[in-house]
Amino acid sequence: MSFEENGLPIEASQQRPPVDYPHFTAVRGACKKLQRAHLPFGVITRKQLGDLQRYPVVVLPDVLRMSQEEVEAFRAYVLNGGSLYASRYTSLTDTEGNRFDDFKLADLFGCHFKTVETGRMVYLDTKDESCSEAISPQRYLCQTIAQNDNMGLIRLQFLPEDSPVKVLATLNTPYGHPAFGSIEGRDWSSIHSSPPWTDTGIPALVRNRVGQGQVIYSAADIESGDGAAHERLFIKLLRDLLPCPPAFEVEAHPSVWVTAFDQPGRKRQVVSLLNYAVELPVVPGYASIRMNPPEGYRFTGFMSLPDRIPLQVQVAENGMLEAEISAFSMFTMFAAIYEICDD
């Protein structure tokens, strides 16, 4: 659903494509960015509410409606040590459509709702050095405010001076904001751009530590953005939330798709690389793989599949396996063998 459809007749709302709505746009954007960064992830639903602690990081991408059960589950998850990323409308409206005066998870976010931003675009002015490096060489991150509400920003309240919340970026508005501009109007700058103009000082991206856990809240659904800077910043934020190295990582071209499956019955993990290029012919792919064994185990070998040819790899003292994969055309598969640690 989309809040923009509120009040429309059923027949009018059904004209909108079933995948054209804000939450799906954010989910799809988050998955695409994680896939291109080759970070392992999965999609969870309400069925996993009682098992959230198994996930080192949970992402809530512009969740438009949230039940009280979900609110309490995510609050308990963070208080007990979980890491949470949430954006835009998340926890502002319940499943019955009731809009609250503030986020139901404001205690976790460390910030408070003021209003939904209007206009055509705004900017995130990064105040954290590592966030600035993530969007470089851009000085600001441009956030489109889509007319169908598929992308946008929430205007937050100012934080008190003694707030322990770390502000990672603030809101900057373009010249003439929020006017769209017109032939008669004189409150816009040019037909080609709406440059950053007013640094409001209002927080737009914050990091908060609550209980044993931590939360990053973004007033903008940056995961919905298609720009390279959006992708780099989103991945940087999720890496910051990771309490430990991921189960596996791969450095390869973004067009390479990666999956890994643990097969405890055979004491191995199977890694597959698919060179899924958009344009043909496919350029040979290269990959650098880093894998961590299951707790209590260590890697003892690495082989190609299905021919089972052993390959030379490095295994660090902490158990991490590192392998360099030379040129492959379309698809290749490997198995990392592990055994129980003696000590």
Secondary structure, DSSP 8 states (H G I E B T S, - for coil): --GGGTT--HHHHTTS-TT-SHHHHHHHHHHHHHHHHT-------GGGGGGGGG-SEEEE-S-----HHHHHHHHHHHHTT-EEEEETTTTSB-TT--B-SS-TTHHHHT--EEEE--SSEEEEEE-SHHHHHHHTT-SSEEEE--TTSSS-BEEE----TT---EEEEEEEEETTTT----SS--S---SS---EEEEEEEEEEEEEEETTEEEEEESB-GGG--SHHHHHHHHHHHHHH-SS--SEEEEE-TTEEEEEEEEGGGTEEEEEEEE--SSSS---EEEEEEE---TTEEEEEEEEETT--B---EE-TTS-EEEEEEEESSEEEEEEEEEE---
